[in-house]
Amino acid sequence: MPDFSQLEQRIGHPFTKPGLLAEALTHRSYLNEHRGYAGAHNERLEFLGDAVLELASTDFLFKKFPAKPEGELTSYRAALVNTVSLSESAQTLGVGEFLLLSKGEAKDTGRARDVILADAFEAIIGALYLDAGYSAAEAFILKNICAKIDEVIAKRAYQDAKSRFQEVAQEKRGITPNYETLSEVGPDHAKVFTVGVFIGEKGIAKGEGKSKQEAEQAAAQAGLDKMGW
């Protein structure tokens, strides 16, 4: 069992009910391999933490940008609290070192790992709320999530990748990028699409996804990364 006190120090809160933090870090898969484990998995805390996160981030944005319309605030919030953002914050805290996972889940990488970390981060918020109230959870959210807002705006991360790539391509090259499906593999119920993004006739990057739309977004993000936009 990990020494959760180290994570408490990083979070900045010594739990009066240590079992809450252990629960926040327990993935359902761990219970399947450890039938005698007395603790619970983190899905209920994640459910609670998600609601607290939405309220705290919404309140923060509402107060910080009094002149912004609802649509822009919604886009900002989505960029702050999406899976990638939460996963990055969890990684910064080193949450992955303390997760209780099955052997199989512990090997996950990429998107699957991001989801596990993001869920655990929300569960930690839920645990903080139960242990010390809304103010403690809000302070944690402001420090680890809302503090990213200037970077989100500077990088236009509140726009989806396709929109950002198109806007910058038009600005820098005067051309609207186009997308081409390069391959489709797998059975109908589990296809994987590979899409390329092009500026004119020049191929810029490729992306994969379970739908053409998802693959296009992945290609656009890869294009942004490759071009340094």
Phi and psi in degrees as a GROMACS rama.xvg file:
@    title "Ramachandran Plot"
@    xaxis  label "Phi"
@    yaxis  label "Psi"
@TYPE xy
-63.8972  158.908  PRO-2
-86.6815  96.1826  ASP-3
-68.4685  -14.9757  PHE-4
-62.2962  -29.4925  SER-5
-65.2712  -40.0352  GLN-6
-71.4302  -35.7673  LEU-7
-56.193  -40.5205  GLU-8
-63.999  -40.4881  GLN-9
-68.9128  -37.4657  ARG-10
-70.0106  -31.4149  ILE-11
86.8533  26.3441  GLY-12
-148.271  116.563  HIS-13
-81.177  116.497  PRO-14
-70.5161  132.232  PHE-15
-77.1727  -22.6218  THR-16
-120.692  84.5322  LYS-17
-55.8527  -27.512  PRO-18
-61.0623  -26.0316  GLY-19
-65.8524  -42.5179  LEU-20
-68.1549  -40.3473  LEU-21
-60.4192  -41.3338  ALA-22
-64.6671  -40.0889  GLU-23
-61.6934  -25.2796  ALA-24
-101.84  5.45438  LEU-25
-99.7546  114.526  THR-26
-81.3238  148.061  HIS-27
-52.6432  -36.68  ARG-28
-61.7939  -29.4137  SER-29
-63.966  -38.4884  TYR-30
-66.8338  -30.7014  LEU-31
-66.7758  -29.6843  ASN-32
-95.7077  -13.1323  GLU-33
-128.73  76.0804  HIS-34
-61.2674  -25.5667  ARG-35
-88.3681  -1.41348  GLY-36
-66.9576  129.077  TYR-37
-83.809  -14.6753  ALA-38
-81.3497  175.47  GLY-39
-108.492  160.671  ALA-40
-80.8171  173.247  HIS-41
-93.7435  9.28881  ASN-42
-68.103  -35.1869  GLU-43
-68.2898  -41.5744  ARG-44
-65.8882  -35.9678  LEU-45
-61.9231  -43.5446  GLU-46
-58.2467  -45.3528  PHE-47
-67.9875  -45.863  LEU-48
-62.1973  -35.2547  GLY-49
-59.9786  -42.673  ASP-50
-67.1332  -42.298  ALA-51
-64.7586  -41.3202  VAL-52
-61.356  -43.7176  LEU-53
-63.0101  -43.8504  GLU-54
-64.3958  -48.5695  LEU-55
-64.1663  -43.3984  ALA-56
-69.4386  -37.0142  SER-57
-65.5025  -44.9538  THR-58
-61.7527  -42.5128  ASP-59
-59.7134  -49.9052  PHE-60
-67.4558  -39.1523  LEU-61
-59.3568  -41.3786  PHE-62
-79.348  -35.0578  LYS-63
-73.5124  -32.8988  LYS-64
-123.86  73.378  PHE-65
-65.1991  -17.9268  PRO-66
-101.947  -5.0696  ALA-67
-78.4109  141.328  LYS-68
-74.3086  165.468  PRO-69
-56.3653  -40.6125  GLU-70
-60.9117  -43.5938  GLY-71
-68.6253  -40.2938  GLU-72
-62.2956  -38.8641  LEU-73
-62.9759  -41.691  THR-74
-65.3975  -41.0952  SER-75
-61.1931  -45.979  TYR-76
-63.1043  -41.6754  ARG-77
-60.1819  -38.2795  ALA-78
-69.953  -33.9443  ALA-79
-72.5828  -37.0605  LEU-80
-111.345  13.5865  VAL-81
-74.1408  172.322  ASN-82
-57.8579  -42.3118  THR-83
-64.3205  -45.3317  VAL-84
-62.4238  -46.4557  SER-85
-65.2504  -39.2067  LEU-86
-63.3094  -41.7119  SER-87
-62.4443  -41.2247  GLU-88
-65.77  -39.0886  SER-89
-64.1354  -39.9599  ALA-90
-65.7541  -38.8322  GLN-91
-59.7891  -37.4941  THR-92
-80.7024  -10.168  LEU-93
75.0748  28.9656  GLY-94
-59.1439  -34.428  VAL-95
-57.9771  -26.8124  GLY-96
-68.4092  -19.778  GLU-97
-112.385  -1.65822  PHE-98
-67.1818  140.309  LEU-99
-100.761  108.261  LEU-100
-130.281  160.296  LEU-101
-69.9237  164.181  SER-102
-60.8432  -36.656  LYS-103
-67.4318  -48.4997  GLY-104
-64.713  -31.0928  GLU-105
-64.9742  -20.4909  ALA-106
-88.9157  -7.4958  LYS-107
-62.2699  145.972  ASP-108
-134.892  177.375  THR-109
63.0724  -138.503  GLY-110
-59.1496  -41.468  ARG-111
-61.5463  -41.2347  ALA-112
-67.1005  -40.5632  ARG-113
-58.4559  -42.1632  ASP-114
-64.0096  -43.9846  VAL-115
-61.2594  -44.4101  ILE-116
-67.362  -41.7384  LEU-117
-63.7395  -42.2601  ALA-118
-62.4111  -41.8998  ASP-119
-65.5511  -36.9284  ALA-120
-62.843  -43.9565  PHE-121
-64.9522  -37.4762  GLU-122
-64.8913  -36.6621  ALA-123
-62.4175  -40.2891  ILE-124
-59.9157  -44.7043  ILE-125
-60.9564  -40.8932  GLY-126
-65.1942  -41.718  ALA-127
-61.6627  -41.9695  LEU-128
-60.8584  -43.7078  TYR-129
-71.5512  -34.3734  LEU-130
-79.698  -36.531  ASP-131
-137.209  2.84071  ALA-132
94.4002  177.046  GLY-133
-63.2251  -40.3175  TYR-134
-59.2441  -40.6138  SER-135
-66.7084  -42.2821  ALA-136
-65.7829  -41.6958  ALA-137
-62.4578  -43.6838  GLU-138
-60.472  -40.2725  ALA-139
-63.431  -42.6187  PHE-140
-66.9821  -44.0127  ILE-141
-60.4305  -41.5564  LEU-142
-71.925  -41.8847  LYS-143
-99.3065  -17.8492  ASN-144
-120.56  -57.767  ILE-145
-66.3377  -24.431  CYS-146
-63.557  -13.3518  ALA-147
-82.8915  -3.82115  LYS-148
-60.1918  -39.0619  ILE-149
-64.0992  -39.0157  ASP-150
-67.6915  -40.4647  GLU-151
-57.7997  -44.5146  VAL-152
-71.1977  -42.1995  ILE-153
-61.7513  -38.8146  ALA-154
-91.0304  0.147403  LYS-155
54.7165  36.2055  ARG-156
-69.8892  -9.17425  ALA-157
-78.0144  -11.5561  TYR-158
-91.454  149.707  GLN-159
-70.2098  160.594  ASP-160
-60.3769  -40.506  ALA-161
-62.7686  -42.9512  LYS-162
-64.0887  -43.0521  SER-163
-64.2459  -44.9961  ARG-164
-63.529  -42.1976  PHE-165
-63.8664  -44.1098  GLN-166
-62.048  -45.4873  GLU-167
-73.3039  -37.3474  VAL-168
-62.4717  -40.9579  ALA-169
-67.2655  -37.8071  GLN-170
-68.9846  -43.441  GLU-171
-90.7592  -32.6037  LYS-172
-116.413  -12.3535  ARG-173
69.7497  21.872  GLY-174
-131.502  139.493  ILE-175
-84.0087  123.908  THR-176
-66.4684  154.915  PRO-177
-128.654  159.392  ASN-178
-121.499  140.549  TYR-179
-132.83  130.181  GLU-180
-73.7636  118.228  THR-181
-91.474  -32.003  LEU-182
-161.794  156.24  SER-183
-134.763  122.106  GLU-184
-129.4  154.253  VAL-185
98.5821  166.189  GLY-186
-68.4165  165.423  PRO-187
-56.3256  -35.5502  ASP-188
-83.4075  -6.28036  HIS-189
-147.162  48.161  ALA-190
-73.2936  150.892  LYS-191
-122.556  122.838  VAL-192
-101.738  140.227  PHE-193
-116.527  124.005  THR-194
-122.931  140.753  VAL-195
-107.885  143.807  GLY-196
-106.757  135.141  VAL-197
-125.792  144.946  PHE-198
-114.047  109.524  ILE-199
66.4397  -125.97  GLY-200
-99.209  -1.57272  GLU-201
-87.9271  122.641  LYS-202
-73.8019  129.215  GLY-203
-100.555  -48.6389  ILE-204
-161.554  168.142  ALA-205
-124.549  158.199  LYS-206
-148.575  152.819  GLY-207
-117.629  154.203  GLU-208
-170.018  169.088  GLY-209
-81.0285  -6.98766  LYS-210
-141.62  163.79  SER-211
-62.3186  -38.1259  LYS-212
-63.7951  -42.798  GLN-213
-65.6751  -39.8969  GLU-214
-66.6028  -36.5854  ALA-215
-64.2263  -42.4153  GLU-216
-62.158  -42.108  GLN-217
-64.1332  -39.9986  ALA-218
-65.2659  -41.7328  ALA-219
-63.1992  -43.3838  ALA-220
-64.2102  -41.0188  GLN-221
-63.06  -37.9079  ALA-222
-63.9763  -43.2507  GLY-223
-59.6737  -43.4213  LEU-224
-65.792  -43.2209  ASP-225
-66.8558  -41.0088  LYS-226
-81.6788  -10.1717  MET-227
69.9273  31.9634  GLY-228
